[in-house]
Amino acid sequence: MTKVVGLRELARNTSILDQFDYIDIEDKKTHEYKGVFISAKYAKEFKEMLERKLSDENQKQVDAIMQFSGIANGALRDIDTKDDIKREYAKRFSE
C-alpha cells in the first residue's frame, strides 16, 4: 500500500511509516516530487537491488573507458580483445 504525503505531515506523524509499504514525499506547495520512504521490511532488499544497479552502471562506464585505454599513446596497439586490454592495464598500474 502506498501514500503521498508532504514533508510537514511526515514530520508531525512518523507513525505513517509503519502503515504503508512505501510513501511518496512531495512538496505540497509546488507539487514537486522529493523522494520516497521505504518500509523497513523492504529496505534491505531494495538496498541490495540498488547496489547491484549502481555496480552495473559503474562497470559499464569502466568498460567504455577501457575500450580506449592505451589507444592514445599507442601502447596497446598489438592487443586484440577487451579482456586482454583489461589485463594489460591492470598489470601496468598494479606495479
N, C-alpha and C positions, 0 to 999 in steps of 0.2 A: 504494500500500500504506500502511496506517495502523497505529498502535500507541498504546496508552495507557500512559504512564509516570508515575512520581512525580517531584517536583522533585529529590529526592536522587539518584535514579537518573540523571536527565539531567545533573546537575552532575558526577557521577562518570564518566559515559561520554558525552561530547559527540559521539562518532562515530555515535551513534544518528541524529543529524540527517541524516547522509549516506545512510542506508539506507532512509529512508521518505519518502513524498510529504508527509505531514503527521503530526504527533504530538499527540495529546490529552494535556494535562497535568492531573493530578488530585492532590489531597492524599490520600495512601494511608490516613491515619488516619481522616479524616472522610468520605472518598469524595466530596469536594466538587470540582466541576469548576473548574479555574483558568484554562484557556485553551488555545491551540493554537499550535504552531510549524509554519510552512510551509516546505517545501523552497525553497532559493534559486532553483531553476529556475521556480517558480511565483510567487515573491514579487512580481515586477514586475507581472504580470498581475492578481494579487489586489489589490495596492495601487491600481491604476488602477480596478478594479471598485468597490472600497470608496470611493474618492474620488468616483466618479460617484454612488454611492448616497447618500453624505453630502451632496453638492451638491444632488441632487434633494430630499432631505428638508428641507434649508435653504430651498430655493426654495419648497417647499410652505408652510413657516412664513411666509415673507415674503409670499407671495400671500394667505395667510389674514389677516395683519396689514394688508396694503394694501387689502383689501376694505373695511375700516372706517376707513382713514385719511381724515381730513378730515370725517368724519360728525359727530364730537363737537362741533366748533366750527361746523359748517355751511358751511365754506369751499368744499367741493366739491359742493354740492347740485345744481348745474346740469350736472355731468359724468355721462355715461351709462355708458360701458364701463370695465372694469377697466384696459385699456390706456391710456385717457385719464387715469385716476386716477394710474397709474404715471408717465406723462409729466409731469403737473402736479406730482406730489410730487417727482420728480427735479429739475424746473425750480426749484421753490421752495427746495430745500435745496442746490442747486449754486451759488447766488448768494452 
